[in-house]
Amino acid sequence: MTTATAVLDARGLTKSFDGHPVLQGLDLQVREGEFIAVMGPSGSGKSTLLYNISGMDTMTGGNVHFAGQDLGSLNQKQLARLRLTTMGFIFQHVYLLKNLCLLDNIVLPAYLAGLAPRHELNQRALALMERAGVAGLADRDVTQASGGQLQRIGICRALINRPQILFGDEPTGALDSTAASEIMDILGELNAEGTTIMLVTHDPKVAAHTSRVIFLVDGRIVGDRQQDPYTGTGLDQRQHDLTAWLLQHGF
């Protein structure tokens, strides 16, 4: 087990909807530099966990500490600021503003955060686009890019404020296998450089790219698997081994 510093620490986390428990006394520690996949059957609480530990939703009980702060002690404005400046988010469907070009969509979170002059933000956004392989799309609008290209734009936007942790909710779920593999390669490179990543997925092939897999059932962690960081080879064997482990948990 790595001895790296904990980026996020959730203790006794509970969440209920209309009296129905979705998360049940869950404990989770995310350490700096980890690449975590959260898996489990439908209704197990995967996305709910992601939204609660990031402060996008309000927990029913327990506490979450992130970046030295207790999320439960912050008001909505403070939570929004914390998410904007220290977290990045990638979703299955990229939510971009149709009245902005793709470059401006990437820059927008940094502009709202006010962390640097606009010309510096543009330079950083263009550098991110170059790295993600979408540098030629800066002036295009949302309707002039493919799903895979838009997901790359979403990654650039998530990274624009240099987040301490990057969250993903089924980030490859709407992509074909080729585009999904390309997105996971980008995320793997980012993680290798030190970015902490936690994503929800139902796909063992996606989870095989990560170094830790958490398995949820009925709002509880019933499996926590460590695996060697993926180096770009042997993915089929990693997926095979992970699938065998998942079968032991009834998935």
C-alpha positions in Angstrom: 0.0 0.0 0.0 1.4 3.4 -0.9 2.5 5.7 1.8 1.6 8.8 -0.2 -0.2 11.7 1.4 -4.0 11.3 1.6 -5.8 13.8 -0.8 -9.2 12.8 0.3 -10.5 11.0 3.4 -14.2 10.0 3.8 -15.3 8.5 7.1 -18.7 7.0 8.0 -20.2 8.4 4.8 -24.0 7.9 4.4 -26.5 9.2 1.9 -30.2 8.5 1.8 -32.9 9.5 -0.7 -36.4 9.6 0.7 -35.3 7.4 3.6 -33.7 4.8 1.3 -30.0 4.3 2.1 -27.7 4.5 -0.9 -24.3 4.9 0.9 -24.0 3.1 4.2 -21.2 4.1 6.6 -18.6 4.1 3.9 -14.9 4.7 4.6 -12.6 5.7 1.8 -9.1 7.2 1.6 -7.7 8.5 -1.7 -4.0 9.0 -1.7 -2.0 11.4 -3.9 -1.2 9.9 -7.3 -3.7 7.0 -7.2 -5.7 6.0 -10.2 -8.9 4.5 -8.9 -11.8 2.9 -10.7 -15.1 2.6 -8.8 -17.2 -0.4 -10.0 -20.4 -2.2 -8.9 -23.9 -3.2 -10.1 -26.5 -0.6 -11.0 -27.8 1.1 -7.9 -24.7 0.3 -5.8 -24.0 3.9 -5.2 -21.1 4.5 -7.5 -22.1 8.0 -8.9 -23.6 8.9 -5.5 -20.2 8.3 -3.9 -18.5 10.5 -6.5 -20.9 13.3 -6.0 -20.8 13.2 -2.2 -17.0 13.1 -1.9 -16.6 16.0 -4.3 -19.2 18.1 -2.6 -21.6 18.2 -5.6 -24.2 16.6 -3.4 -24.8 16.9 0.4 -24.0 13.8 2.5 -26.6 12.6 5.0 -24.0 11.7 7.5 -20.3 11.2 8.1 -17.5 13.6 7.0 -15.2 14.1 4.0 -11.9 16.0 4.3 -10.3 17.2 1.1 -7.3 19.5 0.7 -7.3 20.1 4.5 -11.0 21.1 4.6 -14.1 19.5 6.0 -16.6 19.6 3.2 -19.5 19.4 5.7 -18.4 22.7 7.2 -18.5 24.6 3.9 -21.5 26.5 2.5 -22.5 26.1 -1.1 -20.5 29.1 -2.3 -17.4 27.8 -0.6 -17.9 24.3 -2.0 -18.3 25.7 -5.5 -15.1 27.6 -5.2 -13.3 24.6 -3.9 -14.5 22.4 -6.8 -13.6 25.1 -9.3 -10.0 25.6 -8.1 -9.0 22.2 -6.8 -11.1 19.5 -8.7 -11.6 18.6 -12.3 -14.6 16.7 -13.6 -15.2 14.6 -16.7 -18.7 13.2 -17.4 -20.1 10.7 -19.8 -21.7 13.4 -21.8 -19.6 16.6 -22.1 -21.5 19.6 -21.1 -20.2 22.5 -23.2 -21.7 25.9 -24.0 -22.9 26.0 -27.6 -22.5 29.8 -27.8 -18.7 29.5 -27.1 -16.0 28.1 -29.3 -14.1 25.0 -28.0 -11.1 27.1 -26.8 -13.4 29.4 -24.8 -15.2 26.4 -23.3 -11.9 25.2 -22.0 -10.8 28.6 -20.6 -14.1 29.4 -18.9 -13.5 27.7 -15.5 -10.1 29.4 -15.3 -11.6 32.7 -16.2 -14.3 32.3 -13.6 -11.6 31.4 -11.0 -9.6 34.5 -11.8 -6.3 32.8 -11.3 -4.4 34.2 -14.2 -4.7 36.8 -17.0 -6.7 35.8 -20.1 -3.7 35.5 -22.4 -2.0 33.1 -20.0 -5.2 31.0 -19.8 -5.4 30.9 -23.6 -1.8 29.7 -23.8 -2.4 27.0 -21.2 -5.6 25.9 -23.0 -3.9 25.7 -26.3 -1.0 23.6 -24.8 -3.6 21.2 -23.3 -5.3 20.9 -26.6 -2.0 20.2 -28.3 -1.3 17.4 -25.9 -4.8 16.0 -26.2 -4.6 16.0 -30.0 -7.3 18.6 -30.7 -5.2 21.7 -31.2 -6.8 22.4 -34.6 -10.3 22.7 -33.1 -9.8 25.8 -31.0 -12.1 28.0 -33.1 -14.7 25.4 -33.8 -18.1 25.2 -32.0 -19.5 22.3 -30.2 -21.4 20.9 -33.3 -18.1 20.7 -35.3 -16.4 18.0 -33.3 -16.9 14.3 -32.8 -17.8 12.6 -29.5 -14.2 11.5 -28.9 -12.9 15.0 -29.7 -15.4 16.6 -27.4 -14.4 14.2 -24.6 -10.8 15.4 -25.1 -12.0 19.0 -24.9 -13.7 18.0 -21.6 -10.4 16.7 -20.3 -8.6 19.9 -21.2 -11.3 21.9 -19.5 -11.0 19.7 -16.4 -7.3 20.3 -16.2 -7.3 24.0 -16.9 -7.1 25.0 -13.2 -4.5 22.3 -12.4 -6.7 20.3 -10.1 -5.5 18.2 -7.2 -7.9 15.4 -8.2 -9.7 14.5 -11.4 -13.1 12.9 -11.1 -14.8 11.0 -14.0 -18.3 9.6 -14.1 -18.3 7.0 -16.9 -16.0 9.2 -19.0 -15.8 6.6 -21.8 -19.4 5.4 -21.6 -20.6 7.2 -24.7 -17.6 6.4 -26.9 -16.6 3.7 -29.3 -13.8 1.3 -28.2 -11.1 3.2 -30.2 -12.0 6.6 -28.7 -12.4 5.1 -25.3 -8.9 3.5 -25.5 -7.5 6.9 -26.6 -9.1 8.7 -23.6 -7.8 6.1 -21.2 -4.3 6.5 -22.6 -4.5 10.3 -22.0 -5.7 9.7 -18.4 -2.9 7.2 -17.9 -0.3 9.6 -19.0 -1.7 12.3 -16.7 -1.7 9.8 -13.8 1.9 8.8 -14.5 2.8 12.5 -14.2 1.2 12.6 -10.7 -2.4 13.6 -11.3 -4.8 11.8 -8.9 -7.7 10.3 -10.7 -10.9 8.6 -9.6 -13.5 7.4 -12.0 -16.7 5.5 -12.1 -17.0 2.8 -14.7 -18.9 -0.4 -15.5 -16.2 -1.5 -18.0 -13.5 -3.9 -16.9 -11.3 -2.8 -19.8 -11.4 0.8 -18.5 -10.7 -0.4 -14.9 -7.8 -2.4 -16.1 -6.0 0.8 -16.9 -6.1 1.9 -13.3 -4.0 0.9 -10.3 -6.8 0.4 -7.8 -10.4 -0.9 -8.2 -13.1 -0.4 -5.5 -16.2 -2.5 -5.8 -19.4 -1.3 -4.2 -22.6 -3.3 -3.4 -25.5 -1.6 -1.7 -23.5 1.4 -0.7 -20.7 -0.5 0.9 -17.2 -1.3 -0.3 -17.0 -5.0 -0.5 -13.8 -5.2 -2.6 -10.6 -3.1 -2.8 -8.1 -4.4 -5.3 -4.6 -3.0 -5.8 -2.9 -3.7 -9.1 0.4 -2.5 -10.7 0.2 0.7 -12.7 -0.6 0.1 -16.3 2.5 0.6 -18.5 0.9 0.3 -21.9 1.3 -3.5 -22.4 -0.5 -6.6 -21.3 -4.0 -5.0 -21.1 -5.8 -8.2 -22.1 -4.2 -10.1 -19.2 -5.0 -7.3 -16.8 -8.6 -7.3 -17.9 -8.7 -11.1 -17.6 -7.4 -11.0 -14.0 -9.7 -8.2 -13.0 -12.7 -9.9 -14.5 -11.9 -13.0 -12.5 -11.7 -10.8 -9.3 -15.0 -9.2 -10.2 -16.7 -12.6 -10.7 -15.7 -13.4 -7.1 -17.9 -10.4 -6.1 -20.8 -11.5 -8.3 -20.2 -8.9 -11.1 
